[in-house]
């Protein structure tokens, strides 16, 4: 929690509207998961902040369909906020509002990638286990993560080169790869 507070203080001290917009879009994403959990009457026991996102832990057993709804809610909230920002931008053209739209759509796309710990991987896992026998579902889930890791690697290399080796992009990529390898091992 201390690292989250220090990060927020650093961003506020920098007074970057873009940084605040990224935090807002991430908060909207997590709000989607919280709203879905409340809708499903699941009790939230922990909301842990990770270096690049958050993890919502709930108590109780959910069906695979309910888990899909829970994992899809964050990206769906990003879709709604991205479209809302876009409509507002069309009425009141402002680069900050356009950035909010792009940021929301980016979070939507990234979270739907089926790489471990992202919402896309959890959705694929739930779909596989609800329609296939255990061993086949496990293989399908791991294959999906492997394919997405290869695609993610290509996109990350392209992004890092395009950004002029931006250290924040490199940090995000290293974190995602480390988490992916940890869960696929």
C-alpha positions as a Markdown table, in Angstrom:
| # | Residue | x | y | z |
|---|---|---|---|---|
| 1 | Unk | 0.0 | 0.0 | 0.0 |
| 2 | Unk | 2.9 | 2.3 | 0.7 |
| 3 | Unk | 4.2 | 1.9 | -2.8 |
| 4 | Unk | 0.8 | 2.8 | -4.2 |
| 5 | Unk | 0.7 | 6.0 | -2.1 |
| 6 | Unk | 4.2 | 7.0 | -3.0 |
| 7 | Unk | 3.4 | 6.5 | -6.7 |
| 8 | Unk | 0.2 | 8.6 | -6.4 |
| 9 | Unk | 2.2 | 11.3 | -4.6 |
| 10 | Unk | 4.8 | 11.3 | -7.3 |
| 11 | Unk | 2.2 | 11.7 | -10.0 |
| 12 | Unk | 0.4 | 14.4 | -8.1 |
| 13 | Unk | 3.7 | 16.3 | -7.5 |
| 14 | Unk | 4.4 | 16.0 | -11.2 |
| 15 | Unk | 0.9 | 17.4 | -11.9 |
| 16 | Unk | 0.7 | 15.5 | -15.1 |
| 17 | Unk | -2.9 | 15.4 | -16.4 |
| 18 | Unk | -1.9 | 12.5 | -18.5 |
| 19 | Unk | -0.7 | 10.5 | -15.5 |
| 20 | Unk | -3.9 | 11.3 | -13.7 |
| 21 | Unk | -5.9 | 10.2 | -16.7 |
| 22 | Unk | -4.1 | 6.8 | -16.7 |
| 23 | Unk | -4.9 | 6.4 | -13.0 |
| 24 | Unk | -8.5 | 7.3 | -13.7 |
| 25 | Unk | -8.9 | 4.8 | -16.6 |
| 26 | Unk | -7.3 | 2.1 | -14.4 |
| 27 | Unk | -9.7 | 2.9 | -11.6 |
| 28 | Unk | -12.6 | 2.7 | -14.0 |
| 29 | Unk | -11.4 | -0.8 | -15.0 |
| 30 | Unk | -11.2 | -2.0 | -11.4 |
| 31 | Unk | -14.6 | -0.4 | -10.6 |
| 32 | Unk | -16.0 | -2.7 | -13.4 |
| 33 | Unk | -14.7 | -5.7 | -11.6 |
| 34 | Unk | -16.0 | -4.5 | -8.2 |
| 35 | Unk | -19.5 | -3.8 | -9.7 |
| 36 | Unk | -19.6 | -7.2 | -11.3 |
| 37 | Unk | -18.6 | -8.9 | -8.0 |
| 38 | Unk | -21.4 | -6.9 | -6.2 |
| 39 | Unk | -23.8 | -7.9 | -9.0 |
| 40 | Unk | -22.9 | -11.5 | -8.6 |
| 41 | Unk | -23.2 | -11.2 | -4.8 |
| 42 | Unk | -19.6 | -12.3 | -4.3 |
| 43 | Unk | -17.9 | -11.0 | -1.2 |
| 44 | Unk | -14.8 | -9.0 | -1.9 |
| 45 | Unk | -12.1 | -10.0 | 0.6 |
| 46 | Unk | -9.1 | -8.2 | -0.8 |
| 47 | Unk | -8.2 | -5.6 | -3.4 |
| 48 | Unk | -4.4 | -5.8 | -3.9 |
| 49 | Unk | -2.5 | -3.2 | -5.9 |
| 50 | Unk | 0.2 | -4.7 | -8.1 |
| 51 | Unk | 2.9 | -2.8 | -9.9 |
| 52 | Unk | 0.8 | -2.6 | -13.1 |
| 53 | Unk | -2.8 | -3.1 | -12.1 |
| 54 | Unk | -4.8 | -4.6 | -9.2 |
| 55 | Unk | -6.1 | -8.0 | -8.2 |
| 56 | Unk | -9.5 | -8.5 | -6.7 |
| 57 | Unk | -9.9 | -11.5 | -4.5 |
| 58 | Unk | -13.4 | -12.8 | -3.7 |
| 59 | Unk | -14.8 | -15.4 | -1.4 |
| 60 | Unk | -17.2 | -18.1 | -2.5 |
| 61 | Unk | -17.5 | -20.3 | -5.5 |
| 62 | Unk | -18.6 | -18.8 | -8.8 |
| 63 | Unk | -19.8 | -20.7 | -11.9 |
| 64 | Unk | -17.6 | -20.4 | -15.0 |
| 65 | Unk | -20.2 | -18.1 | -16.5 |
| 66 | Unk | -20.1 | -15.8 | -13.5 |
| 67 | Unk | -16.3 | -15.8 | -13.6 |
| 68 | Unk | -16.4 | -14.8 | -17.2 |
| 69 | Unk | -18.7 | -11.9 | -16.4 |
| 70 | Unk | -16.5 | -10.9 | -13.5 |
| 71 | Unk | -13.3 | -10.9 | -15.7 |
| 72 | Unk | -15.0 | -9.2 | -18.6 |
| 73 | Unk | -16.5 | -6.4 | -16.5 |
| 74 | Unk | -13.2 | -4.4 | -16.3 |
| 75 | Unk | -12.6 | -4.3 | -20.1 |
| 76 | Unk | -16.3 | -3.5 | -20.6 |
| 77 | Unk | -16.1 | -0.5 | -18.3 |
| 78 | Unk | -13.0 | 0.6 | -20.3 |
| 79 | Unk | -15.0 | 0.3 | -23.5 |
| 80 | Unk | -17.8 | 2.4 | -22.0 |
| 81 | Unk | -15.4 | 5.0 | -20.7 |
| 82 | Unk | -13.5 | 5.1 | -23.9 |
| 83 | Unk | -16.7 | 5.7 | -25.9 |
| 84 | Unk | -17.8 | 8.3 | -23.4 |
| 85 | Unk | -14.5 | 10.2 | -23.7 |
| 86 | Unk | -14.8 | 10.0 | -27.5 |
| 87 | Unk | -18.3 | 11.5 | -27.5 |
| 88 | Unk | -17.1 | 14.3 | -25.2 |
| 89 | Unk | -14.1 | 14.9 | -27.4 |
| 90 | Unk | -16.3 | 15.2 | -30.4 |
| 91 | Unk | -18.3 | 17.9 | -28.6 |
| 92 | Unk | -15.3 | 19.6 | -26.8 |
| 93 | Unk | -12.1 | 18.9 | -28.6 |
| 94 | Unk | -9.3 | 18.6 | -26.1 |
| 95 | Unk | -6.1 | 16.5 | -26.2 |
| 96 | Unk | -6.6 | 15.4 | -22.6 |
| 97 | Unk | -10.1 | 14.0 | -23.3 |
| 98 | Unk | -8.8 | 12.3 | -26.5 |
| 99 | Unk | -5.9 | 10.8 | -24.4 |
| 100 | Unk | -8.5 | 9.5 | -21.9 |
| 101 | Unk | -10.3 | 7.7 | -24.8 |
| 102 | Unk | -7.1 | 6.2 | -26.2 |
| 103 | Unk | -6.0 | 5.1 | -22.7 |
| 104 | Unk | -9.4 | 3.4 | -22.0 |
| 105 | Unk | -9.3 | 1.6 | -25.3 |
| 106 | Unk | -5.6 | 0.6 | -24.7 |
| 107 | Unk | -6.5 | -0.9 | -21.3 |
| 108 | Unk | -9.4 | -2.7 | -22.9 |
| 109 | Unk | -7.2 | -4.2 | -25.6 |
| 110 | Unk | -4.3 | -5.1 | -23.2 |
| 111 | Unk | -6.5 | -6.7 | -20.6 |
| 112 | Unk | -8.2 | -9.0 | -23.2 |
| 113 | Unk | -4.9 | -10.5 | -24.3 |
| 114 | Unk | -4.9 | -14.1 | -23.0 |
| 115 | Unk | -1.6 | -13.8 | -21.1 |
| 116 | Unk | -1.5 | -15.0 | -17.5 |
| 117 | Unk | -3.0 | -12.7 | -14.8 |
| 118 | Unk | -4.8 | -10.6 | -17.5 |
| 119 | Unk | -8.5 | -10.8 | -17.8 |
| 120 | Unk | -8.3 | -12.4 | -21.3 |
| 121 | Unk | -6.4 | -15.4 | -19.8 |
| 122 | Unk | -9.0 | -15.9 | -17.1 |
| 123 | Unk | -11.8 | -15.7 | -19.7 |
| 124 | Unk | -10.2 | -18.3 | -21.9 |
| 125 | Unk | -9.5 | -20.5 | -18.9 |
| 126 | Unk | -13.1 | -20.4 | -17.8 |
| 127 | Unk | -14.4 | -21.0 | -21.4 |
| 128 | Unk | -12.0 | -24.0 | -21.8 |
| 129 | Unk | -12.9 | -25.6 | -18.4 |
| 130 | Unk | -16.6 | -25.1 | -19.0 |
| 131 | Unk | -16.5 | -26.8 | -22.4 |
| 132 | Unk | -13.7 | -29.3 | -22.3 |
| 133 | Unk | -12.5 | -32.1 | -20.1 |
| 134 | Unk | -9.9 | -31.2 | -17.6 |
| 135 | Unk | -6.7 | -32.2 | -19.4 |
| 136 | Unk | -7.8 | -30.7 | -22.7 |
| 137 | Unk | -8.9 | -27.5 | -21.0 |
| 138 | Unk | -5.5 | -27.3 | -19.3 |
| 139 | Unk | -3.7 | -27.8 | -22.6 |
| 140 | Unk | -5.9 | -25.3 | -24.4 |
| 141 | Unk | -5.4 | -22.7 | -21.7 |
| 142 | Unk | -1.6 | -23.1 | -21.7 |
| 143 | Unk | -1.5 | -23.1 | -25.5 |
| 144 | Unk | -3.5 | -19.9 | -25.5 |
| 145 | Unk | -1.1 | -18.3 | -23.1 |
| 146 | Unk | 1.9 | -19.4 | -25.1 |
| 147 | Unk | 0.6 | -18.0 | -28.3 |
| 148 | Unk | -0.4 | -14.7 | -26.7 |
| 149 | Unk | 3.1 | -14.5 | -25.1 |
| 150 | Unk | 4.7 | -14.8 | -28.5 |
| 151 | Unk | 2.4 | -12.1 | -29.9 |
| 152 | Unk | 2.9 | -10.0 | -26.8 |
| 153 | Unk | 6.7 | -10.3 | -27.3 |
| 154 | Unk | 6.5 | -9.1 | -30.9 |
| 155 | Unk | 4.2 | -6.2 | -29.9 |
| 156 | Unk | 6.4 | -5.3 | -26.9 |
| 157 | Unk | 9.6 | -5.2 | -29.0 |
| 158 | Unk | 7.9 | -3.1 | -31.6 |
| 159 | Unk | 6.5 | -0.8 | -28.9 |
| 160 | Unk | 9.8 | -0.4 | -27.1 |
| 161 | Unk | 11.6 | 0.5 | -30.4 |
| 162 | Unk | 8.8 | 2.8 | -31.4 |
| 163 | Unk | 8.9 | 4.6 | -28.0 |
| 164 | Unk | 12.7 | 5.1 | -28.3 |
| 165 | Unk | 13.4 | 2.5 | -25.5 |
| 166 | Unk | 11.1 | 4.2 | -23.0 |
| 167 | Unk | 12.0 | 2.8 | -19.6 |
| 168 | Unk | 8.3 | 2.6 | -18.4 |
| 169 | Unk | 7.4 | 0.5 | -21.4 |
| 170 | Unk | 10.3 | -1.8 | -20.9 |
| 171 | Unk | 9.3 | -2.1 | -17.2 |
| 172 | Unk | 5.8 | -3.1 | -18.1 |
| 173 | Unk | 7.0 | -5.6 | -20.7 |
| 174 | Unk | 9.4 | -7.2 | -18.2 |
| 175 | Unk | 6.7 | -7.4 | -15.6 |
| 176 | Unk | 4.2 | -9.1 | -17.9 |
| 177 | Unk | 6.8 | -11.6 | -19.2 |
| 178 | Unk | 8.0 | -12.5 | -15.6 |
| 179 | Unk | 4.4 | -13.0 | -14.5 |
| 180 | Unk | 3.6 | -15.1 | -17.7 |
| 181 | Unk | 6.7 | -17.3 | -17.2 |
| 182 | Unk | 5.9 | -17.7 | -13.5 |
| 183 | Unk | 2.4 | -19.0 | -14.2 |
| 184 | Unk | 3.2 | -21.1 | -17.3 |
| 185 | Unk | 6.0 | -23.0 | -15.5 |
